[in-house]
Amino acid sequence: MKEYTDEVEQGMKEAQEKVAKDGADKLKGSSPKRTGKYAKAWKAKEQEGGWVIYNTKGQLTHLLEKGHALRQGGRTRAFVHIEPVEQSVIDEFEKAVIKVIQNG
C-alpha cells in the first residue's frame, strides 16, 4: 500500500509540473503582443504545496483580462486570454490525476 501511495504522489508531482509548464507556454502564445514583453513574462515555478503560473508583469494581468477605465472616460476592451487557458489547465490536470491513479 505504501508503494502505491508513493507512486501516486510522485505521479501527481510530475503531472503538476508538466501541466504548469504547458499552461505557461499556452499563455505565452495567447497573450496580447504589443511589444511582446508581457507575453514572454509568463513563468511556472514550484511553491509550497504545488506549482504556480504567474506573470512577472503582474500589474497588467487584471487590466488586460478585464479591461479598465480610461482617464478621459470610457473603458478599454478586455483581452480575455487567461481564463480559457485556466480552464484547459484544470481539465488537463484532472485527466492526468485520473491516469496516475488508475495506473498507480
N, C-alpha and C positions, 0 to 999 in steps of 0.2 A: 504494500500500500504506500509506503514511504517513497519507493522508487517512482511509482505512478505520479504521486504528488510533485516530486522534483521535476519529472519530465514535463508535466503540465505547466508548472511555474516557469521553467526555462523556455518553453514554447511560447508562453504568453509574453515574456520579456522580449523575445525575438520579434513577435508579432507587433508589439508596441513600437519598437524601434523602426521596423520596416514601414509600418503604416504612417508613423510620424514623419519620416523622411520623405515618403511618397507624397504626403499631404503638403509638405513644404515645397516640393518640386511642382506640384499642381498649382499652388498659389503663385509661384514664380511665373508660371505660364498664363494664369488667368487674371493677374493684377493689371490695373491700368499702367500704361507705359508712356508717360510724358517724357521723362528723362531716362527712365529705366532703373534709377536708384531704389525706388520703393519696391519694385518687383524683385530686385536682386537681394533685398534685405530680409527675406523670409528665411528663418532658421528653425531647426528642430534640435532640442537638447534634452538630455535626461535630467530630471529633477527628482527630488524626494517624492517617491510614490508613483513615478511614471515619466512619460515623455510629454514635452510641451512644444507646440508650434507657436512661434512669435515673430514679430517684425521689429527690427532694430529702429525703424522709423515709426514706432508705435503710436505717436500722436496723430498720425494720418489715417490709421485704420478705420476708426469710427467715422471720421469726417467723410472719407471716401465711400464707405459702405452705406451710410445712412443719408448722406447729403448734409448740408449745413446752411445756415442763414448767411446772407451776404451783408456787408456793411451798408451798401446803398439800398437795401431792401431786396426782397425775393430770396430764392433759395437756389443752391446748386443742385444738379441732378445727382442721384445716387448711382454709384458704380458697384453694383452688387457682385462681389467676387469671392467673399469669404464664406457666406452661408452655403452655397452649393458644394464647395469643397469640404466644408464641415460635415455635411450630410453624407458625402461619399466616404469620408474617412471613418465615420461612425459605422456605416454599413460594412466597409472592408474589415474593420476591427472585429465586429460581431462575427462575420464569416470566418475570420482567422481563428478566433477563440473556439468556435464550434468545431472547426477542423482539428485544432490542437487537442481538444477534449476527446473527440472521437478516436483520434489516432494514438492518444497518450495512453 
